[in-house]
Amino acid sequence: MTFESLLNIFLQAGLSALKTPFCYEDDCTKEDPLSQELFRKLAMPLPLSKQHHSKLVCYITNDLMDTENPPLVPPNGYVYSTKAMEEMARKIMG
């Protein structure tokens, strides 16, 4: 048994996955639980979660896929950049 409430323990487990430096900024969204003062107090002693930023890189062109070069998924299920698909279409059409 623990003196800590099980609800607090479970809430802290969830909040530890959500706690980032961005949660404490003024423009934190209302959907973020850490925008509420009670959840912030509960998460205060917890470490920040490790957030990784992934990037999509086209297999054909090795270009970064972003809003300027969005990813496309043809019927084969692989993901390619729009630029690569346009280049392939130009080669096929001659």
C-alpha positions as a printed Julia matrix, in Angstrom:
94×3 Matrix{Float64}:
  0.0    0.0     0.0
  1.04   3.56   -0.62
  0.08   6.82    1.02
 -0.2    8.37   -2.45
 -3.61   8.12   -4.09
 -3.71   5.55   -6.9
 -5.56   8.1    -9.01
 -2.64  10.54   -8.59
 -0.15   7.81   -9.49
 -2.07   6.91  -12.66
 -2.54  10.55  -13.61
  1.18  11.23  -13.14
  2.01   8.23  -15.33
 -0.08   9.7   -18.14
  1.08  13.27  -17.61
  4.73  12.21  -17.7
  4.24  11.19  -21.35
  2.65  14.55  -22.19
  4.92  16.92  -20.28
  7.06  19.0   -22.63
  8.52  22.52  -22.34
  5.78  23.69  -24.73
  3.07  22.8   -22.21
  4.08  25.74  -20.03
  3.88  28.39  -22.75
  1.04  30.89  -22.89
 -0.29  29.6   -26.22
 -0.74  26.04  -24.91
 -3.93  24.59  -26.42
 -7.0   23.97  -24.26
 -6.95  20.3   -25.33
 -3.61  19.85  -23.55
 -4.28  18.58  -20.0
 -1.26  20.54  -18.79
 -3.02  23.78  -19.67
 -5.01  23.27  -16.46
 -3.44  24.43  -13.2
 -4.27  21.27  -11.2
 -2.63  19.0   -13.74
  0.4   21.32  -13.88
  0.83  21.03  -10.11
  0.58  17.25  -10.32
  3.15  17.13  -13.15
  5.6   19.63  -11.59
  7.97  17.03  -10.02
  7.94  14.84  -13.13
 10.71  14.94  -15.73
 10.01  16.22  -19.24
  9.08  13.53  -21.72
 11.53  12.75  -24.46
 10.04  13.92  -27.73
 11.53  12.8   -31.02
 10.87  14.59  -34.25
 10.79  12.28  -37.21
 11.27  13.28  -40.81
 10.04  11.6   -43.95
 12.71  11.22  -46.61
 11.84  10.05  -50.11
 13.43   6.71  -51.04
 13.88   7.76  -54.69
 15.11  11.36  -54.46
 16.37  11.43  -50.84
 14.52  14.73  -50.51
 12.72  15.74  -47.34
  8.94  15.44  -47.6
  7.11  18.44  -46.19
  4.35  20.86  -47.17
  6.31  21.93  -50.25
  6.97  18.31  -51.31
  4.19  16.27  -49.65
  4.24  12.48  -49.38
  2.09  10.37  -51.7
  1.12   6.72  -51.38
  0.59   4.88  -54.69
 -1.31   1.55  -54.84
  1.87  -0.4   -53.96
  1.67   1.07  -50.42
  5.1    2.7   -50.4
  5.51   6.4   -49.61
  7.21   8.67  -52.13
  7.54  12.42  -52.47
  5.37  14.35  -54.9
  8.54  15.45  -56.7
  9.61  11.82  -57.23
  6.18  10.82  -58.52
  6.13  13.75  -60.95
  9.61  12.84  -62.22
  8.57   9.21  -62.69
  5.41  10.3   -64.56
  7.46  12.56  -66.88
  9.84   9.68  -67.68
  6.96   7.32  -68.45
  5.1    9.85  -70.6
  8.27  10.63  -72.53
